[in-house]
Amino acid sequence: MMKKIDVFIDKIKSAKSIAIFGHKNPDGDCLCSALALMKIIELNFGKSSTVIYDGNIPLFLEEVPLRKSAVFHRHLPENSKFDLCIIVDYGTRKHLAFSENFVKDADYIIEFDHHYNEDLVGNLCFDDVTKAATSQIIYDVVRKAKLKTDKDIIDLLTIALITDTGNFKFVRNSKVFEDAAELVKAGADINALTNLLDNSDKKTVIVESEAVANSEFLMKNKLVIATIKKEDYKKLDGRGELVLSILGKIHGVEYVVLLKEQKENQIGVSLRSKKTPINHIAESFGGGGHLCAAGAVITDSLENVHDKIVEAFKGM
């Protein structure tokens, strides 16, 4: 690990221009890990870097520290190039389509990720699938390298951990709580940060509530499927976590599926399970994710995707 960290530090020191980015439509872990790295690099090496994103950043992340520093990729100067690219929380190459030119032109690529991936992008990889969030990997590097932190960094790493564990609901080992405890000792206020994230758009809450009310129960109520159609998808702020959370509370429900008609014949699928792994289902449709929280984007009609999902759950 220390050899990798030495290379990481050397590449930061020698870089003339640095870009940091993750998957499209960044979630809390992706955005906050990127922003934390930006501040870590500035604080420890005196260098500026650019956090770049594609898609939409949900409203509940609008108040996180340094949010205004993130730049939508189309707002960058034309033909922008970076000799060092740092990729966080990206999952698979296809989630980086918007950054293809940046990666292609970079002299060196470093990645931090906690998703399983056989097709790595980075020349230097800090990957660990046992971590609940990418921010944990970054925090490990910070501690081992004895890098300086400040309140923004601590808060961002904590927010990333809170959001990617579903407020510590999706925790597989004690390391999450050990890291959270260290972050609290360093100054993170879990209550204040949780309240900061409790900020949803009115239209989103109405759309997600209607999706819950109209959901379909199958397999003797073990499987529930909710749908957000194309005309309502544009009102959705984020990934529909409220739908997944509410339906997951229902007694007897084991699996929750949210189908989002992003546009004609393009369906976003979010899968959740209380205890049985379902990531193989997402993978069978070209997606991926964690054991009990995964997803995919399927090119087909809403009706056909619905039927394929139902078929995939048979026998579960």
C-alpha positions, 0 to 999 in steps of 0.5 A: 500500500505504501508503495502505491501511496508514494506513487500517488504523491509523486504523480500529484507533485509532478502534475501540471493539470489535474482532473477529478471525476466519477460516474454520470449523475454523481451520488453522494459518495462520487461527488463528495469523494471527488471534492474531498480529493480536490481539497486534499490535493490543495491543502497538502500539495498547494495545487488546484484541480478540477472536479468535473461531472456529467448528468445531474447532481441531486438537490439534496447534495446542493449544500455539501461543502465545495459543491459550487467547485464542481464543473459540468463538463460542457462548461469547460473551455473547449479542448480542455486537457489534463495530464493527470486524471483521478477517477472515483467511484466509477463502477465500469468504463461505460459510466465514464463515456463523457470523460473519454477525451480526458482519459485518452489525453492524460499522461497518467490515470489514478482510480479510487473505487469500491466496485468490482470491475475486471476492466480497470481504467487506472494506471494506479488503482486504489480499489477495495470491494470490501469498503462500503464507500469510495471515501473509505479508501481515500481516508485510508490513504490520508491516514497512511500518508499522514496527509493534512485534513480540514473540516471540509474534507472530514465532512465530505468523507463523512457525507460520502459514507452516510449516503452510500450506506443508506444512513448506515443501513447497508453495512457489511462489516465493523470497519464502517463504524470504526471509520465513522467514529474516527471522522466524528472524533475529527469533527464530523457532526453526523446529526448536522450532516444528515439534516443538511442532506434532508433536502428534496424537491417538492416535485420529486417527492410527489412523483416518488410518492405516486410511484410507491402508491401505484407499485405492483406486488408479486411473488406473494408480496416478496417482490415489489416493482415501482415505475416512473414513466417518461413524463415524470422522470424529468421531475425525478431528482436523484435515483428514486431512493425514497421509493426504494426506502419506503417499499423496503419497509413493508413487512414481507417484501424481500426485493424492491425494483424501481423502473425509470423510463429515462427516454424512449426504449431506455430504462434505468433499473434500480434493484434492492434486496434485504438480504439475498444478493441480487447483483447478478441480476443487474450484471445479466442486464449489463449493469452491476453494483453491490450485493444487495443494491445494484442497477442497470440501464436497459435498451428496450421498452418499459413493458419488455423490461418489466417482463424481463425483470419479473422473469429474472426474479423467478426462483429467488 
